Amino acid sequence: MNPLAQQLNSAIQQESPAIYEMLSTLGKNLFYPKGILSQSAEASGKAHKFNATIGIATEDGAPMHFKHIQNRIDYAPKDVYPYAPPQGKPALRDAWLEKLYKDNPSMVGKSIGKPIVTNALTHGLSIVADLFMDEGDALVVPNHYWGNYNTVFGVRRGGKIVTFPLFADNTRFDTKGLRQALAAQTGKAIVLLNFPNNPTGYTPLEDEAKEIVAVLKEAAESGLNLVVVLDDAYFGLFYEDSITESLFGHLAGIHERILPVKIDGATKENYVWGLRVGFITYAAGKDTLHALEEKTKGIIRGTISSGAHISQTMILESLQSEEFAVEKEEKFAIMKGRAVKTKELLDSEKFNKHWTYYPFNSGYFMCLKLRTLDAETLRLHLLDNYGVGVISNNQTDIRVAFSCVEENDLEELFDLIYQGCEDLA
Ligand SMILES: Cc1ncc(COP(=O)(O)O)c(C=O)c1O
């Protein structure tokens, strides 16, 4: 093992032995090499005469670039063309941390690392999988989950997906189910909680959130090491009386056997899906945070090397702009309008013949639960006969993204889905 990796491991081992045990073999081996990037970072502060360290080209004191590209963009060449550091632009990391504290008062006063920039949330999740998942380790998730977790944790890392029911009696978060799933694990588990949830659009209520935290703490107290991943992809889109904070802050520092990891980003929150800017943030002791950051930089350097610089510049300027809060509120109102309208429509008696629906109060989606029809048959029927596209999650469930249907069109959408059911019944 590289001595730098050894140093990081012993720092973690000394401060947080349980977190050391959570690391995968790859996670233990990872470190950030003192290579070109750290020598170049050193030179950028000190090499006043000539900086001949890094593999970019310069001209007239600026990064070399094509005019036909620069003519189409409004950012300074220095904020577009050079590599961003693997951990991300420093000012963006600071701005996101500030946003996190503002949005999540429960984080204040806790020992939390600076967000590390990722190539959006999927990349952040894959970093968690690389750092903590070995073949056969369990990923504990509610039974309604984003299907790509299978690839990130299962196919790539050989993890075993363990599910528990998201809902008890189709009304409440099933904390008993979570407790039972955890009780069946030994050694270590990665628990992945995604609120607002994809596909159901559910976020727990205050009392459910408290129970979730208590159940996790109880499992840790019984000796289980838990990496608790909060996938906050749809953060902020809370339309009813759910919690409006990430569970990350509530889990930070509650038990030495719990490592909270927050995965979030601009993708869905700020409607910039293709810009690919996300963050991974840890909560642990100071030395452990440093070591985890070095390991995270190591895996970023060894996979994508660094994220796109222009995207980071765009998000940074957006966060610093006065329009940000105003437009965020405007878009929130549109999304909430669609969610409220969806619920209003779904409460119509007639739909009851073909479906019920899962509780939803947040996010982009909601799910219908078909009474008798097969979801995939209905999906194809709607596509072929009505030009309506929905997702079939399994035999009974249809996911509807109300996020991408105008409020005025929702009635027609659900009427067509109903008509499709009538055809097939
Ligand atoms: C729950 C959840 N997490 C993560 C992601 C991935 O987001 P990104 O596009 O930022 O990689 C998605 C995207 O659909 C998602 O639904």
The ligand as an SDF file (V2000), in Angstrom:
LIG
                    3D

 16 16  0  0  0  0  0  0  0  0999 V2000
  -32.7720   10.0120   -6.8670 C   0  0  0  0  0  0  0  0  0  0  0  0
  -31.7800   10.4340   -7.8780 C   0  0  0  0  0  0  0  0  0  0  0  0
  -30.4920   10.5260   -7.5150 N   0  0  0  0  0  0  0  0  0  0  0  0
  -29.5530   10.8970   -8.3840 C   0  0  0  0  0  0  0  0  0  0  0  0
  -29.8740   11.1790   -9.6910 C   0  0  0  0  0  0  0  0  0  0  0  0
  -28.7730   11.5400  -10.6340 C   0  0  0  0  0  0  0  0  0  0  0  0
  -28.6210   12.8880  -10.8360 O   0  0  0  0  0  0  0  0  0  0  0  0
  -27.5150   13.4890  -11.7710 P   0  0  0  0  0  0  0  0  0  0  0  0
  -28.1570   13.7760  -13.0700 O   0  0  0  0  0  0  0  0  0  0  0  0
  -27.0860   14.7330  -11.0430 O   0  0  0  0  0  0  0  0  0  0  0  0
  -26.3990   12.5300  -11.9010 O   0  0  0  0  0  0  0  0  0  0  0  0
  -31.1910   11.0830  -10.1250 C   0  0  0  0  0  0  0  0  0  0  0  0
  -31.5350   11.3440  -11.5220 C   0  0  0  0  0  0  0  0  0  0  0  0
  -32.5640   10.9590  -12.0400 O   0  0  0  0  0  0  0  0  0  0  0  0
  -32.1710   10.6910   -9.1940 C   0  0  0  0  0  0  0  0  0  0  0  0
  -33.4620   10.5990   -9.5300 O   0  0  0  0  0  0  0  0  0  0  0  0
  1  2  1  0
  2  3  1  0
  2 15  2  0
  3  4  2  0
  4  5  1  0
  5  6  1  0
  5 12  2  0
  6  7  1  0
  7  8  1  0
  8  9  2  0
  8 10  1  0
  8 11  1  0
 12 13  1  0
 12 15  1  0
 13 14  2  0
 15 16  1  0
M  END
$$$$
